[in-house]
Structures are given as structure tokens and as C-alpha cells.
Amino acid sequence: AFAAARPGATCASVDRAARAVLEAEGFGPGYAVPGLPHRTGHGLGLDIHEEPWIVAGNDTVLAPGMCFSIEPMLCVYGECGVRLEDIVHMTEAGPRWFCPPSGTLDAPFG
């Protein structure tokens, strides 16, 4: 989803990119479970959850200056679920992490 979040991309296209990763691993499709039954992310500003919603059907165009979460989840009802939430600031050159994500679960904070 991070790579798909570019200036000019729509929120829906970022959501599709996150779902495509899970579908390639046999989850989903779409909002089906096991898979990603929730939006991929949301805007941040004066409220912790606000527009733009990173979700299917939202044709809002991402633009420099926007701050939003990228938080896809994997949900397998009755077994497990995981969601990792990262915050992004959109620049003219593309997205930038507020805090770069860890590359491993063994060192979650770098």
C-alpha cells in the first residue's frame, strides 16, 4: 500500500494494492474473511480518524500535505488477527513515513 500511495493516486487504488497482496497469498478476495474486512487506512488531522478514508470506492485523490494511516489487517475469525498501523505524510515526491516500520518482528522498534 505504501508504494501505491503516490500524489495523484486515489484512496481506492491504495486500498486495492493492499488487498492484492493478501489475495496473492490466498486470502479474500475483496473484503471477504479470511482476509482484510476493514478499510486500509484513514486520514489524520484534528481527529484521529478522518478523511481521506483509504477504502474501496473512495476516489479522493492523494495530494501533498495529506497525513494518513496505512493499516491493513489480516483477519481469520476464530483463529487470529493482526494489524500494523503506520503513519504517512504525502510530499511532492511521494509518501514519507513518520516512523519507518521495522523490518522484523524480532526488533519491532528498530
N, C-alpha and C positions, 0 to 999 in steps of 0.2 A: 504494500500500500504506500509506503514511503516513496518508492521510486515512481509511482504513478501520480503522486501529488506534485504537480508542476503548475506554475502560473498558466491559467487558461484551461486547465483540466476541470471537469465537472466533479462535483461531490459523488455523483453516481458512478463515474468511471473509477474513482479511487475505491469505492465500495466493491465494484466488480473485480478489481485487481486483487483485493484481499480474499474474496470468495474463490477466485480462480486458483489460488494457492491451495486452499483446503480441498476444493473439488479435484485437483490433480492428485491429491493423496487419498481420494475415495470418500470424502465427506460431502455432505449436502445432498443434492445441489441447491443453490439459492439459499433460502432461509430454513431449509429442512435440517432436522437433527437426526443423527449426529452431524454437527457442523456449526455454523455461525448463525444463531437465531436472532441476532440483535444487530443494530447499526454498527458500522466500523469505527465511527468517531463522531465528534461534536466540536463546535466552536467553544472558545473560552474568552471571557472578557470581564464584564461586570458581574456576570453569573458564571458558575462553574459549568453549567450545561446550557448552551445557547446555540443559535445558528452560527455557522452553517452546519447542518446535520450531514454527516458523511454516510449516506444511505441510498439505497436503490430509489430511482425516480426523482432524486433531487438534482436539478440541472443548474444549481448555483455554481458559478464559475469561481474557482480559487484565484485569489489575487494577492499581490504583495501587501504585507501588513496584517494579513489574517493570522490568527493563532487558533490552533485546533488540536484535538487529540487524534491519535491513531491507536485504536484499542480493539483490534479483532480478538475474538474469543473462539475457543473450541469447546463445545458442549456435547457431552454424551450423557443424556439423562440417566440417572441411577448409577452412574459409574464415576464420572469425573468432569471437571470443567477447569479451564484456565483462561485468564485474560491478562494481557500485558498492555498497560497504558503508557504511551509516550506522548509528549507534548512537542508540537512543531510550530515554528514561526516561518511563514512564507516570505521569501525575499524575491527580488527580481530574478536572481539566478536559480531559484528553486527552494525547496524546503531545507530548513536547518533545525536540528534537534536542540531543545533547551538543555537536555542532559543526554548525551549519546547513550544508547542502550548497550548493555553488557553483551559480550559475545558468547557467554557461557553461564549456565545456571550455577556452576561451582563458584563463580565470583560475580554475584549479581550487582555489585556496586563498583565494578572495575578492578 
